[in-house]
Amino acid sequence: METSEPIKEKARSFFLNYCQTLSEELNTLTMASVVCTLGEVTLLRGAGDLGPLFAADRSLARAEEDSSGLGDLHLVFDTPISIALAGMMMMTNEGVIRSKMASRDYDEESHEGFREVATQIVAAINRQLEELAPGSHLYLASVKQISQGNMPPTLDNDTTYLSASIEITVGEFESATAHWLLSRKLAEPILKTAIPGSAKEMAGPGGMEEELPEEEDDALPHTEPGELLAPQVAGSVRLVMTETPFTLKEEEKVMRGITAITQDGYRYIGIERKGALIRVLSQSDIHQVMGSFYGSGPPIPRDKALYALPIGKLNVQQNLIKIGTDGSINEAADLMRQHRLHALPVVSNRGTLRGFVPIHAVVDYFRRMGKK
């Protein structure tokens, strides 16, 4: 679809600064030379515009903004470049990386590495969102592999997307173009300008009563009129909340947790009771329960018995340490140091899991503050 020059100019200004910052951060993350160069900026809508982005298999990460309802962000990477970034981040041998790139072999290690890369990309955008759209925050919702010719169902044909094509070069590997797709609702506050939408977008809810967000009361935690919200305060814990939140009800089976850890790539699982977090299980918890030889052969009777157990039965003696969404990074750091935690769960006023603060995100934050 046609894109006006004022929109292009504002988008280019934003993404040129973002590319420079992202290059520096990915250099540190992957310990390799990473160059991000901005290409075309345009508006896309419908299968005719979006379909060509998926002419080959892609690595896809999706983040959604659920504090203010500002839509979502899709990161579309050609499989080889996602393998290169993931491999350098995981310190994989360069020859192995080249072999995987040539065969487009996106294995479990690549998936885990790309999840980490996507986490950092989303965190970089969040730091700019704090200034451009105070109170907004993107959460990494999913990371998956999309086969050739399949457009992900999370892309809506009636939604207008601001697309930024960014050429990425990792070390001596061949460069490739990735695409940042920002939904219109997310792009408008970033560019500070109106973006033409589809008939459905412009019509709004179509006369129907708009449904309030699930946790509307959490958007204003303990504030008085005119008082700043927590996410706007320098040092808000939301700045370092990067791990994807994932929860299971306490009555769900252990097998579901095993699948989430071993196949879906989650590092931590929140266990909830009536919507509130009561416990956290980590990869090491699951591996400890299943034993060191789990997966080396067919399931034994003990394994099958564990599969059927309610996951709420695991780690019941845990003293749950958590922080609220209105907490600070200093508070999070103190809790993690005091209790020797690798990750700290962040909960809403109602006790709902909103994400995790990993220790590396806290360290990175203080490192950046030290440089400033």
C-alpha positions as CSV (number, residue, x, y, z in Angstrom):
1,M,0.0,0.0,0.0
2,E,1.1,3.6,-0.5
3,T,3.1,5.2,2.3
4,S,3.2,9.0,2.6
5,E,6.6,10.8,2.8
6,P,6.0,12.3,6.3
7,I,5.4,8.8,7.7
8,K,8.5,7.5,6.0
9,E,10.6,10.3,7.3
10,K,9.5,9.9,10.9
11,A,9.9,6.1,10.7
12,R,13.4,6.4,9.2
13,S,14.4,8.8,11.9
14,F,13.2,6.4,14.6
15,F,14.7,3.2,13.1
16,L,18.1,4.8,12.1
17,N,18.7,5.5,15.8
18,Y,17.3,2.1,16.8
19,C,19.6,0.3,14.3
20,Q,22.7,1.9,15.8
21,T,21.7,1.0,19.3
22,L,20.7,-2.5,18.3
23,S,24.0,-3.1,16.5
24,E,26.0,-2.1,19.6
25,E,23.8,-4.3,21.9
26,L,23.9,-7.4,19.6
27,N,27.7,-7.0,19.3
28,T,27.9,-7.4,23.1
29,L,25.4,-10.2,23.2
30,T,26.9,-12.3,20.5
31,M,30.6,-11.4,20.9
32,A,30.7,-10.9,17.1
33,S,30.6,-8.0,14.8
34,V,26.9,-7.2,14.1
35,V,25.8,-4.5,11.7
36,C,22.1,-3.5,11.3
37,T,21.4,-1.3,8.3
38,L,18.0,0.2,7.7
39,G,16.4,-0.4,4.3
40,E,12.9,0.3,3.1
41,V,10.2,1.6,5.4
42,T,6.6,1.1,4.2
43,L,3.1,0.4,5.3
44,L,1.7,-3.1,4.6
45,R,-1.8,-4.6,4.9
46,G,-3.4,-7.8,3.7
47,A,-2.1,-11.1,2.4
48,G,-1.0,-9.4,-0.8
49,D,1.5,-7.2,1.0
50,L,2.5,-9.6,3.9
51,G,2.5,-12.9,2.1
52,P,5.8,-12.3,0.2
53,L,7.6,-12.0,3.5
54,F,7.0,-15.7,4.0
55,A,8.1,-17.0,0.7
56,A,10.7,-19.1,2.5
57,D,10.9,-20.6,6.0
58,R,11.2,-17.9,8.7
59,S,12.1,-17.5,12.3
60,L,9.3,-15.5,13.9
61,A,9.1,-13.7,17.2
62,R,6.0,-11.9,18.4
63,A,5.7,-9.4,21.2
64,E,2.5,-7.8,22.4
65,E,1.9,-4.6,24.3
66,D,-0.6,-5.5,27.0
67,S,-0.2,-2.6,29.4
68,S,-2.0,0.0,27.2
69,G,-3.5,-2.2,24.5
70,L,-1.2,-0.8,21.8
71,G,-1.1,-3.9,19.6
72,D,1.9,-6.0,18.7
73,L,5.3,-6.4,17.0
74,H,6.4,-9.2,14.7
75,L,10.0,-9.9,14.0
76,V,10.5,-11.9,10.7
77,F,14.0,-13.3,10.2
78,D,15.2,-15.4,7.3
79,T,16.2,-18.8,8.9
80,P,19.9,-18.6,8.1
81,I,20.5,-15.2,9.7
82,S,18.6,-16.3,12.8
83,I,20.8,-19.4,13.0
84,A,23.9,-17.2,12.7
85,L,22.8,-14.8,15.5
86,A,21.7,-17.7,17.7
87,G,24.9,-19.7,17.0
88,M,27.2,-16.7,17.9
89,M,25.1,-16.0,21.0
90,M,25.4,-19.7,22.1
91,M,29.2,-19.7,21.2
92,T,28.7,-22.5,18.7
93,N,31.7,-23.4,16.4
94,E,31.7,-21.3,13.3
95,G,31.9,-24.3,11.0
96,V,28.8,-25.8,12.6
97,I,27.0,-22.5,12.2
98,R,27.8,-22.4,8.5
99,S,26.7,-26.0,8.0
100,K,23.4,-25.2,9.8
101,M,22.9,-22.1,7.7
102,A,23.5,-24.0,4.4
103,S,21.0,-26.6,5.3
104,R,18.6,-24.2,7.1
105,D,18.8,-26.6,10.1
106,Y,16.9,-24.6,12.8
107,D,17.3,-27.1,15.7
108,E,16.5,-26.8,19.4
109,E,19.8,-25.0,20.1
110,S,19.1,-22.4,17.4
111,H,15.6,-22.0,18.8
112,E,16.8,-21.3,22.3
113,G,19.5,-18.9,21.0
114,F,17.0,-17.0,18.8
115,R,14.7,-16.6,21.7
116,E,17.5,-14.9,23.6
117,V,18.2,-12.6,20.6
118,A,14.5,-11.8,20.3
119,T,14.4,-11.0,24.0
120,Q,17.2,-8.4,23.6
121,I,15.6,-6.9,20.5
122,V,12.3,-6.4,22.3
123,A,14.1,-5.0,25.4
124,A,15.8,-2.4,23.1
125,I,12.5,-1.3,21.8
126,N,11.0,-1.1,25.3
127,R,13.7,1.3,26.3
128,Q,12.6,3.7,23.6
129,L,8.9,3.0,24.3
130,E,9.5,4.3,27.9
131,E,10.3,7.7,26.4
132,L,7.9,7.8,23.5
133,A,4.8,6.1,25.0
134,P,5.2,6.2,28.8
135,G,3.6,3.3,30.5
136,S,3.8,1.0,27.5
137,H,5.7,-2.3,27.6
138,L,6.1,-5.1,25.1
139,Y,6.2,-8.7,26.3
140,L,7.7,-11.5,24.2
141,A,4.7,-13.7,23.6
142,S,6.1,-16.4,21.3
143,V,9.1,-17.6,19.2
144,K,8.5,-20.1,16.5
145,Q,9.6,-21.4,13.1
146,I,7.2,-20.7,10.2
147,S,7.4,-23.0,7.2
148,Q,7.6,-21.7,3.6
149,G,4.4,-20.2,2.3
150,N,2.6,-20.0,5.6
151,M,1.6,-16.7,7.0
152,P,1.3,-16.7,10.8
153,P,-2.3,-16.5,12.1
154,T,-1.3,-13.6,14.5
155,L,-0.9,-11.3,11.5
156,D,-4.4,-9.8,10.7
157,N,-5.3,-8.9,7.2
158,D,-7.4,-6.0,8.4
159,T,-4.5,-4.5,10.4
160,T,-2.1,-2.0,9.0
161,Y,1.6,-2.7,9.8
162,L,4.6,-0.3,9.7
163,S,7.3,-2.5,8.1
164,A,11.0,-1.7,8.5
165,S,13.4,-3.8,6.5
166,I,16.8,-4.2,8.3
167,E,19.8,-5.8,6.7
168,I,21.7,-7.7,9.3
169,T,25.3,-8.8,8.9
170,V,26.9,-11.1,11.6
171,G,30.7,-11.4,11.4
172,E,31.8,-12.9,8.2
173,F,28.5,-14.6,7.5
174,E,26.3,-13.6,4.5
175,S,24.0,-10.8,5.4
176,A,20.2,-11.1,5.1
177,T,17.2,-8.8,5.6
178,A,14.8,-9.1,8.5
179,H,11.5,-7.3,8.9
180,W,10.1,-5.4,11.9
181,L,6.3,-5.3,11.6
182,L,4.7,-2.8,14.1
183,S,0.9,-2.8,14.2
184,R,-0.7,0.6,13.5
185,K,-1.7,1.0,17.1
186,L,1.9,0.5,18.2
187,A,3.5,2.6,15.5
188,E,1.3,5.7,15.9
189,P,2.6,6.6,19.4
190,I,6.2,5.9,18.4
191,L,6.0,8.1,15.3
192,K,3.7,10.7,17.0
193,T,1.7,10.8,13.8
194,A,-1.6,9.4,12.5
195,I,-1.4,6.3,10.2
196,P,-4.2,5.5,7.7
197,G,-6.0,2.3,8.7
198,S,-8.3,-0.2,7.1
199,A,-12.0,0.3,7.2
200,K,-12.2,-2.1,10.2
201,E,-9.5,-0.2,12.1
202,M,-11.0,3.2,11.4
203,A,-14.5,2.0,12.4
204,G,-13.3,0.9,15.9
205,P,-15.5,-1.5,17.9
206,G,-18.4,-0.9,15.5
207,G,-20.8,0.4,18.1
208,M,-20.2,-2.6,20.4
209,E,-19.2,-1.9,24.0
210,E,-15.4,-2.1,24.2
211,E,-14.2,-4.8,26.5
212,L,-11.9,-3.6,29.2
213,P,-8.5,-5.1,29.6
214,E,-8.4,-8.0,32.0
215,E,-6.5,-6.1,34.6
216,E,-7.6,-2.5,34.1
217,D,-7.1,-1.7,37.8
218,D,-3.5,-2.7,37.5
219,A,-2.8,0.1,35.0
220,L,-3.0,2.6,37.9
221,P,-1.3,1.1,40.9
222,H,-1.7,3.3,44.0
223,T,-1.7,6.6,42.1
224,E,-3.4,9.9,42.7
225,P,-4.5,12.2,39.8
226,G,-1.4,13.7,38.2
227,E,1.0,11.2,39.8
228,L,3.4,9.3,37.5
229,L,2.8,5.7,36.9
230,A,5.4,3.1,37.9
231,P,6.5,2.3,34.3
232,Q,7.5,5.9,33.8
233,V,9.8,6.0,36.8
234,A,13.5,5.6,36.0
235,G,14.5,2.2,37.2
236,S,11.1,0.5,36.9
237,V,11.3,-3.3,37.1
238,R,9.5,-3.4,33.8
239,L,12.7,-2.2,32.1
240,V,14.3,-5.5,32.9
241,M,11.3,-7.9,32.7
242,T,12.4,-9.8,29.6
243,E,11.6,-13.5,30.1
244,T,8.4,-14.7,28.5
245,P,5.7,-15.4,31.1
246,F,4.1,-18.9,31.0
247,T,1.7,-20.4,33.5
248,L,0.0,-23.6,34.2
249,K,-2.9,-24.2,36.6
250,E,-1.9,-26.3,39.6
251,E,-4.2,-29.1,38.5
252,E,-2.7,-29.5,35.1
253,K,-0.4,-32.5,34.6
254,V,3.4,-32.6,35.0
255,M,3.7,-33.7,31.4
256,R,2.5,-30.3,30.2
257,G,5.3,-28.7,32.2
258,I,7.9,-31.1,30.8
259,T,6.7,-30.2,27.3
260,A,6.9,-26.5,28.0
261,I,10.5,-26.8,29.2
262,T,11.9,-29.4,26.8
263,Q,10.1,-28.6,23.6
264,D,8.6,-25.1,23.9
265,G,11.9,-23.6,25.3
266,Y,10.5,-22.0,28.5
267,R,13.1,-21.6,31.3
268,Y,10.5,-21.0,34.0
269,I,6.9,-22.0,34.6
270,G,4.5,-20.2,36.8
271,I,2.0,-22.3,38.7
272,E,-1.2,-20.6,39.5
273,R,-4.2,-21.1,41.6
274,K,-7.4,-19.1,40.7
275,G,-5.3,-16.8,38.5
276,A,-2.7,-16.0,41.1
277,L,0.9,-17.2,41.1
278,I,1.7,-19.7,43.9
279,R,5.0,-21.3,42.8
280,V,7.7,-21.2,40.1
281,L,9.3,-24.2,38.5
282,S,12.6,-23.9,36.6
283,Q,14.3,-26.1,34.0
284,S,16.5,-27.6,36.8
285,D,13.4,-28.4,38.9
286,I,11.9,-30.4,36.0
287,H,15.2,-32.1,35.3
288,Q,15.7,-33.0,38.9
289,V,12.2,-34.5,39.2
290,M,12.6,-36.6,36.0
291,G,16.2,-37.7,36.7
292,S,19.4,-37.4,34.8
293,F,18.6,-40.3,32.4
294,Y,15.2,-38.9,31.4
295,G,14.8,-39.0,27.6
296,S,17.5,-41.5,27.0
297,G,15.1,-44.4,26.4
298,P,11.4,-45.3,26.5
299,P,9.4,-44.1,29.5
300,I,9.5,-46.4,32.5
301,P,6.6,-46.9,34.9
302,R,8.0,-44.3,37.2
303,D,8.0,-41.7,34.4
304,K,4.4,-42.5,33.4
305,A,3.3,-42.1,37.0
306,L,5.0,-38.7,37.2
307,Y,3.4,-37.6,33.9
308,A,0.0,-38.0,35.4
309,L,0.7,-36.0,38.6
310,P,-0.8,-32.5,39.1
311,I,2.0,-30.1,38.5
312,G,1.0,-28.3,41.7
313,K,2.4,-31.2,43.7
314,L,5.9,-30.3,42.7
315,N,8.2,-28.1,44.8
316,V,5.4,-27.4,47.4
317,Q,7.9,-26.3,50.0
318,Q,9.1,-23.4,47.9
319,N,9.1,-20.0,49.6
320,L,7.8,-17.9,46.7
321,I,9.8,-14.6,46.3
322,K,8.2,-12.1,43.9
323,I,8.0,-8.4,43.1
324,G,5.1,-6.3,41.9
325,T,4.9,-4.5,38.5
326,D,5.3,-1.2,40.4
327,G,8.6,-2.3,41.9
328,S,12.0,-0.9,41.1
329,I,15.1,-2.5,39.6
330,N,17.0,-1.9,42.9
331,E,14.4,-3.8,44.8
332,A,14.6,-6.7,42.3
333,A,18.4,-6.8,42.5
334,D,18.2,-6.8,46.3
335,L,15.7,-9.7,46.3
336,M,17.7,-11.7,43.8
337,R,21.0,-11.2,45.7
338,Q,19.4,-12.0,49.1
339,H,17.7,-15.2,48.0
340,R,20.3,-16.2,45.3
341,L,17.8,-16.2,42.5
342,H,18.6,-16.5,38.8
343,A,15.2,-15.1,37.9
344,L,12.5,-13.2,39.8
345,P,8.8,-13.4,39.0
346,V,6.9,-10.1,38.5
347,V,3.2,-10.1,39.4
348,S,0.3,-7.7,39.1
349,N,-1.7,-6.3,42.0
350,R,-4.0,-9.4,41.7
351,G,-1.0,-11.7,41.8
352,T,-1.1,-12.7,38.1
353,L,2.3,-13.5,36.6
354,R,3.4,-10.8,34.2
355,G,6.9,-11.9,33.5
356,F,10.3,-12.8,34.9
357,V,13.4,-10.7,35.6
358,P,16.5,-12.7,34.6
359,I,19.7,-11.9,36.4
360,H,21.5,-11.1,33.1
361,A,19.0,-8.3,32.4
362,V,19.6,-6.7,35.8
363,V,23.4,-6.9,35.2
364,D,23.0,-5.4,31.7
365,Y,20.9,-2.6,33.0
366,F,23.5,-1.5,35.7
367,R,26.3,-1.9,33.1
368,R,24.5,0.5,30.8
369,M,23.9,2.9,33.7
370,G,27.5,2.7,34.6
371,K,28.6,3.7,31.1
372,K,26.2,6.7,31.1
